Amino acid sequence: MGICKICEESSSYISKHLSLCLKCIKSYPNKALPFVLKAHKESRVLYGLPGEIPKSETGVQCKICANECKIADSQYGYCGLRKNEAGKLKAPLYGQGKLSWYLDPLPTNCVADWVCPAGTGAGYPEFAYTKGAEYGYYNLAVFFHACSFNCLFCQNWHFKERTFSPKSNTVEDLLKSLKPSVSCICYFGGDPSVQIVFALYASEKAIKVKKGRILRICWETNGSMNPAYLKKMVQLSLISGGCIKFDLKAWDENLHIALTGVSNKRTKENFQFVGKYINERKNPPLLVASTLLVPGYIDIEEVEKISNFIASVNPNIPYRLLAFYPHFYMDDLPFTSKKLAYDCMEVAKKAGLRNVSVGNIHLLR
């Protein structure tokens, strides 16, 4: 049972750590901001990460992602990968990164599994090995140990414990796992946005290694990368049959900042950018959207606005609503209810979206 610091309402739908209700986050953003900053700082300092996005007037700027940190001398950027050392950014060397990976048997629990080649055979025979689900093949799942957001509900928060590990892996290390039975690579995390240069380089080399055989390049991302890198992502996914899966975490910017610590302006812009390429390959879909239904914070109104946004880009974009599992600094919230999930599905359809799905249904209560 959490208590809102502004209106003093108590509810099981108010996170104790955030201590703000949805209404006050949206209605009183200036009052809410100090509590938001405090909550995010507390969730990051334990891992040695900056409490806020660095904006030092004399700092060195990084432009890899939307945060565009201005990092003071001897300090790290928000993601923890880049450090200002005597006026120069120190980061993993080209072709190296902080990551881990594993071979995931297909079909797997992919955000896009109900529309992608691995789960359905979409795009067969050009982009899929079978007419149905690709049993007997593998996804090379690449997990990046850093992120541009700080989601208080993060399902994979353990990566923060490895961001500052002295160990880096090379592209060559990764490609040793690229067996003939691997039909797709999916980058996730954390998020690929802050190690996008590594991911693009690895993808180009992997496609060459495959020598014309099917190898889809897929992404699960918060969409915060520099647009210059996004264009290359689109090109690689288009030619390979891969999907770019955007996690649209919230519509309201103040709510997005409360939940993730970061604005969603770049995510929206990048989503629209990818949307321009949808008609260049309709099957399998290039762009897929998802939203985690965080009880008490992501409600029907938020889903309706996200759905209207997606439909304005293209109503054929598949949209998946994901059930929430209590985790990290929002582990005191309840699971997503069946009613919320399916009410949100109906709202998304009414907005004009033609392909809406509920995922993680085993978590619904």
TIFI-852937 format. One line per 8 residues: number of its first residue (from 1); their letters; for each residue x, y, z of C-alpha. Coordinates in Angstrom, 2 decimals, padded with zeros to 5 digits. Example, Ala and Ser with C-alpha at 12.3 -4.5 7.8 and 13.67 -1.06 7.14 Angstrom:
1> AS> 012.30 -004.50 007.80; 013.67 -001.06 007.14 $
END
This chain:
1> MGICKICE> 000.00 000.00 000.00; 001.64 003.21 -001.20; 000.78 006.78 -000.24; 000.96 009.67 -002.70; 003.21 012.46 -001.40; 001.03 015.13 -003.02; -002.63 014.18 -002.47; -001.96 011.68 000.34 $
9> ESSSYISK> -004.18 009.06 -001.27; -003.29 005.50 -000.26; -003.67 002.57 -002.64; -002.15 -000.75 -003.65; -001.84 000.87 -007.09; 000.64 003.48 -005.83; 004.27 002.39 -005.80; 005.85 002.89 -002.36 $
17> HLSLCLKC> 009.17 003.79 -003.93; 007.75 006.40 -006.31; 005.13 007.58 -003.78; 003.06 009.34 -006.42; -000.31 008.50 -007.91; -001.05 008.68 -011.62; -003.37 011.69 -011.29; -000.81 013.83 -009.46 $
25> IKSYPNKA> 002.03 012.90 -011.83; -000.06 014.22 -014.73; -001.83 017.12 -013.02; 001.01 018.50 -010.88; 004.23 017.69 -012.74; 006.26 020.44 -011.05; 005.27 019.21 -007.60; 005.88 015.60 -008.62 $
33> LPFVLKAH> 009.32 016.14 -010.17; 011.37 016.27 -006.92; 009.88 012.95 -005.82; 010.49 011.48 -009.28; 014.15 012.54 -009.25; 014.61 011.18 -005.73; 013.14 007.80 -006.64; 015.34 007.40 -009.70 $
41> KESRVLYG> 018.46 008.56 -007.93; 017.94 006.03 -005.14; 017.47 003.23 -007.67; 020.72 004.09 -009.49; 023.35 005.08 -006.92; 023.55 001.52 -005.62; 025.02 000.56 -008.99; 027.33 003.55 -009.35 $
49> LPGEIPKS> 025.18 005.16 -012.05; 024.51 008.93 -012.23; 021.30 009.88 -010.46; 020.22 012.16 -013.32; 021.14 012.72 -016.96; 024.45 014.65 -016.80; 024.13 018.20 -018.15; 027.41 019.84 -017.14 $
57> ETGVQCKI> 027.95 023.17 -018.93; 031.66 022.38 -019.28; 031.19 018.66 -019.91; 031.97 016.57 -022.95; 028.84 015.69 -024.93; 027.86 012.22 -026.08; 025.31 011.94 -028.91; 024.80 008.19 -029.14 $
65> CANECKIA> 021.29 008.37 -027.68; 018.55 010.90 -026.92; 019.97 011.75 -023.50; 022.91 013.56 -025.12; 024.77 013.63 -021.82; 027.19 016.46 -021.10; 029.61 014.64 -018.87; 031.79 016.48 -016.34 $
73> DSQYGYCG> 035.45 015.56 -015.88; 035.95 012.14 -014.23; 032.21 011.43 -014.39; 030.13 008.87 -016.31; 027.23 009.30 -018.69; 023.73 008.15 -017.75; 024.23 004.68 -019.24; 027.50 004.13 -017.37 $
81> LRKNEAGK> 029.44 003.20 -020.51; 031.16 006.47 -021.29; 033.39 008.55 -019.02; 034.98 011.96 -019.38; 038.69 011.51 -018.84; 040.58 014.79 -019.16; 038.16 016.16 -021.73; 037.88 013.00 -023.84 $
89> LKAPLYGQ> 035.15 010.36 -023.83; 036.40 006.96 -022.81; 034.17 004.13 -024.00; 034.44 000.48 -025.08; 036.70 000.24 -028.12; 035.18 -000.15 -031.59; 033.98 -003.72 -032.01; 033.78 -004.27 -028.25 $
97> GKLSWYLD> 030.87 -004.05 -025.86; 029.33 -004.95 -022.52; 027.00 -007.81 -023.37; 026.10 -011.47 -023.05; 024.22 -013.85 -025.33; 022.64 -017.28 -025.61; 021.00 -019.52 -028.18; 017.23 -019.47 -027.70 $
105> PLPTNCVA> 015.30 -022.33 -029.38; 012.58 -021.14 -031.76; 009.76 -020.38 -031.52; 010.50 -018.28 -028.46; 008.82 -015.70 -026.23; 009.42 -012.79 -028.57; 007.40 -009.57 -028.31; 006.48 -010.06 -031.99 $
113> DWVCPAGT> 006.04 -013.86 -031.94; 002.47 -013.71 -033.25; 003.53 -011.87 -036.43; 007.27 -012.60 -036.96; 008.82 -015.29 -039.18; 010.18 -017.29 -036.23; 006.75 -017.70 -034.69; 004.54 -017.89 -037.78 $
121> GAGYPEFA> 006.64 -018.44 -040.91; 005.71 -014.96 -042.14; 007.68 -014.05 -045.24; 008.34 -017.69 -046.24; 010.42 -018.65 -048.18; 012.43 -015.42 -048.47; 012.61 -014.63 -044.76; 011.63 -017.88 -043.02 $
129> YTKGAEYG> 012.87 -021.45 -043.26; 009.43 -022.99 -042.69; 005.81 -022.17 -043.51; 004.97 -022.21 -039.82; 006.92 -021.73 -036.61; 010.64 -022.39 -037.05; 011.10 -025.44 -034.84; 014.67 -026.70 -034.89 $
137> YYNLAVFF> 016.17 -023.24 -035.41; 017.58 -020.71 -032.96; 017.55 -017.04 -032.11; 020.91 -015.60 -031.10; 019.64 -013.48 -028.19; 022.06 -010.62 -027.50; 021.61 -008.86 -024.16; 023.31 -005.47 -023.67 $
145> HACSFNCL> 024.41 -004.58 -020.13; 023.55 -000.89 -020.25; 020.51 001.28 -020.92; 019.50 004.85 -021.74; 016.39 004.61 -019.53; 015.93 003.79 -015.85; 012.60 001.99 -015.70; 011.51 001.54 -012.10 $
153> FCQNWHFK> 009.65 -001.62 -013.19; 012.57 -003.07 -015.17; 012.22 -006.82 -015.72; 015.92 -007.22 -016.50; 017.43 -004.88 -013.90; 020.28 -007.28 -013.08; 022.26 -005.92 -016.02; 023.06 -002.87 -013.88 $
161> ERTFSPKS> 025.31 -005.08 -011.77; 027.44 -005.76 -014.86; 027.59 -002.35 -016.54; 030.90 -001.49 -014.85; 032.43 -004.93 -015.27; 035.99 -004.62 -016.64; 035.23 -007.40 -019.10; 034.23 -006.55 -022.66 $
169> NTVEDLLK> 033.32 -008.90 -025.47; 034.20 -008.50 -029.12; 032.11 -008.95 -032.23; 034.28 -011.95 -033.04; 033.41 -013.51 -029.67; 029.71 -013.08 -030.42; 029.89 -014.48 -033.95; 031.38 -017.75 -032.70 $
177> SLKPSVSC> 027.82 -018.63 -031.64; 026.43 -017.98 -035.11; 025.70 -021.62 -035.97; 024.01 -022.68 -039.25; 020.77 -023.27 -037.31; 020.58 -019.62 -036.17; 017.90 -017.86 -038.21; 017.67 -014.58 -036.32 $
185> ICYFGGDP> 019.60 -012.26 -034.04; 017.66 -010.16 -031.55; 019.29 -007.30 -029.64; 017.71 -006.35 -026.33; 018.78 -005.64 -022.75; 019.18 -003.10 -021.14; 018.83 -001.54 -024.54; 020.78 -001.68 -027.81 $
193> SVQIVFAL> 020.50 002.11 -028.23; 023.60 002.88 -026.14; 025.72 000.20 -027.83; 024.22 000.62 -031.26; 027.59 000.98 -033.02; 028.59 -002.49 -031.80; 025.22 -003.96 -032.82; 025.35 -002.52 -036.34 $
201> YASEKAIK> 028.92 -003.70 -036.88; 028.08 -007.18 -035.55; 024.99 -007.38 -037.79; 026.88 -006.49 -040.94; 029.56 -009.08 -040.22; 026.97 -011.74 -039.31; 025.10 -011.27 -042.58; 028.37 -011.74 -044.46 $
209> VKKGRILR> 029.18 -014.88 -042.48; 025.78 -016.34 -043.36; 026.54 -015.86 -047.08; 023.02 -015.44 -048.38; 021.26 -017.74 -045.91; 018.35 -016.42 -043.86; 019.46 -014.34 -040.88; 016.93 -011.82 -039.61 $
217> ICWETNGS> 018.21 -008.80 -037.66; 015.72 -007.84 -034.93; 015.63 -005.27 -032.17; 013.72 -004.78 -028.91; 014.31 -001.17 -027.96; 013.06 001.90 -026.14; 013.71 003.81 -029.37; 016.07 006.43 -027.92 $
225> MNPAYLKK> 018.97 006.03 -030.35; 020.43 008.78 -032.53; 018.37 008.91 -035.79; 021.53 008.49 -037.85; 021.96 004.99 -036.42; 018.25 004.23 -036.67; 018.37 004.56 -040.45; 021.01 001.83 -040.64 $
233> MVQLSLIS> 018.97 -000.35 -038.29; 016.00 000.00 -040.64; 018.09 -000.94 -043.66; 019.50 -004.07 -042.00; 016.11 -005.24 -040.76; 014.40 -004.56 -044.08; 016.81 -006.61 -046.17; 017.02 -009.46 -043.65 $
241> GGCIKFDL> 013.32 -009.87 -042.75; 013.79 -008.65 -039.18; 011.48 -006.60 -036.96; 012.12 -003.43 -035.00; 010.09 -003.66 -031.80; 009.51 -000.33 -030.05; 008.46 -000.39 -026.41; 006.13 002.60 -026.06 $
249> KAWDENLH> 006.16 002.79 -022.28; 003.78 005.74 -021.80; 002.19 008.54 -023.79; 002.19 011.41 -021.30; 005.73 012.82 -021.08; 005.53 013.54 -017.36; 004.39 009.98 -016.69; 007.13 008.63 -018.94 $
257> IALTGVSN> 009.75 010.58 -016.97; 008.27 009.34 -013.69; 008.45 005.71 -014.79; 011.70 005.74 -016.80; 013.63 008.86 -015.74; 013.75 010.03 -019.36; 011.56 011.91 -021.87; 009.81 010.00 -024.66 $
265> KRTKENFQ> 010.12 012.72 -027.30; 012.90 010.95 -029.24; 011.09 007.61 -029.02; 008.00 009.09 -030.66; 010.06 010.79 -033.37; 012.01 007.62 -034.11; 008.84 005.54 -034.22; 007.41 007.87 -036.85 $
273> FVGKYINE> 010.67 007.65 -038.80; 010.57 003.86 -038.99; 006.90 004.06 -039.93; 007.86 005.70 -043.22; 009.47 002.44 -044.35; 006.63 000.04 -043.53; 005.31 -000.25 -047.08; 008.72 -001.26 -048.37 $
281> RKNPPLLV> 008.14 -004.70 -046.82; 004.68 -005.57 -045.57; 005.31 -009.21 -044.66; 006.77 -009.77 -042.16; 006.04 -006.37 -040.55; 009.07 -004.11 -040.14; 007.70 -002.21 -037.13; 005.99 -003.63 -034.04 $
289> ASTLLVPG> 004.90 -001.74 -030.91; 004.38 -002.91 -027.34; 003.34 -001.45 -024.00; 003.74 -002.94 -020.53; 000.48 -002.54 -018.60; 001.83 -001.31 -015.26; -001.13 -001.34 -012.83; -001.97 002.08 -011.43 $
297> YIDIEEVE> 000.11 003.92 -014.02; -000.57 002.64 -017.54; -004.34 002.78 -017.78; -006.92 002.72 -020.56; -006.46 006.42 -021.28; -002.71 005.99 -021.80; -003.24 002.98 -024.08; -005.88 004.87 -026.05 $
305> KISNFIAS> -003.48 007.75 -026.71; -000.63 005.41 -027.62; -002.97 003.52 -029.94; -004.12 006.70 -031.66; -000.47 007.62 -032.17; 000.38 004.23 -033.67; -002.68 004.38 -035.94; -001.67 007.85 -037.14 $
313> VNPNIPYR> 001.63 006.36 -038.29; 000.07 003.26 -039.83; -002.95 001.26 -038.58; -001.34 -001.98 -039.79; 001.46 -001.76 -037.20; 001.05 -004.75 -034.85; 000.58 -003.74 -031.20; 001.14 -006.02 -028.23 $
321> LLAFYPHF> -000.10 -005.26 -024.72; 002.12 -006.97 -022.16; 001.08 -008.18 -018.72; 003.12 -006.78 -015.84; 005.12 -008.78 -013.31; 005.97 -006.92 -010.03; 009.70 -006.29 -010.17; 012.64 -004.06 -009.24 $
329> YMDDLPFT> 011.45 -000.82 -007.56; 007.80 -001.49 -008.40; 007.65 -004.94 -006.89; 004.84 -003.86 -004.55; 002.34 -003.30 -007.36; -000.19 -006.01 -008.31; -000.15 -008.08 -011.50; -002.06 -006.78 -014.52 $
337> SKKLAYDC> -005.71 -007.77 -014.36; -007.47 -009.60 -017.19; -010.06 -006.84 -017.30; -007.47 -004.10 -017.82; -005.63 -006.09 -020.49; -008.69 -006.89 -022.56; -010.31 -003.48 -022.06; -007.08 -001.97 -023.38 $
345> MEVAKKAG> -007.18 -004.34 -026.32; -010.67 -003.14 -027.23; -009.60 000.50 -026.92; -006.63 -000.14 -029.22; -008.90 -001.74 -031.81; -011.35 001.16 -031.60; -008.44 003.49 -032.33; -008.17 001.73 -035.70 $
353> LRNVSVGN> -005.32 -000.71 -035.07; -005.86 -003.90 -037.09; -003.57 -006.29 -035.26; -003.63 -006.12 -031.45; -002.51 -008.90 -029.12; -002.14 -009.51 -025.38; 001.16 -011.04 -024.32; 002.35 -012.78 -021.15 $
361> IHLLR> -001.24 -013.92 -020.57; -000.04 -016.39 -017.93; 000.66 -013.36 -015.70; -002.87 -011.96 -015.88; -004.91 -012.10 -012.71 $
END
